[in-house]
Amino acid sequence: MNQFANYAKYYDDVYQNKDYAAETDLIESVFSRFSKTPVKKILSLGCGTGTYEIELAKRGYIITGVDISAQMLEGAKSKIEQAGVGNKITLVEGDIRSLKNLGDFDAVIMMFNIVGYLHTPADLTAVAAGVASHLPSGGVFLFDAWYAPAVVADPPTDRTKVIEKNGSKITRITRGSLDSVKKLVNISFEVTEVKDGKSLAHVTEDHPMRYWDADEISAALATGGLKLLKTTAFDDLDHEANSEHWDMQVIAQKV
């Protein structure tokens, strides 16, 4: 599952324009609408460099973040210290398919298509079982996923993103291809950094990402002890997931 190594250094640069504050508003909306208990303590799976966690901590939540990548967690530690919220965030290095004895939580989140790194329903069931063991009855599990009908209708294309930072030009080329048998989008990242005409870095990493049907998500969650409540458009909880947009939100609950 750990595809992040040298690419971790550029992760926050590449996603610097992502609206984490607005997405955290959405997370809180899910808590208020679907959780049967007040949410104070949150378990965050695949926490990466900790941007969601910092935003949540600033809003008063206590968070434990789990990630398999030591490189991503190093970036998170630095950001958390700089944000002054170290007393509200605990970081754990580990595989989210093997969650054990992390404490009691009111809600669990798994944001930014972490479920794409789970390549089989059995992987998702293992995560669901771990989530269920850390939630009270009525506690919610929120994550986003790539919706299979949308991915098939609009297959991946190659994309290029360029960022200027501290005099450096950072270029990320994303190449994607579809494996409809395994339900994978095979993504290859190529990142270069150039400053004053000199090459500072050339990083390549492969990130095969799974896309999902709602029924197979429902079955995998149920086997792990969770009930699927709703699948929605990524940024609108009142609209169902549809074939026009890759991203969907998945809201589940421990019964």
Summary of the structure (lengths in Angstrom):
residues: 255
radius of gyration: 18.0
end to end distance: 28.7
largest distance: 58.5
contacts: 852
relative contact order: 0.17
helix: 32%
strand: 37%
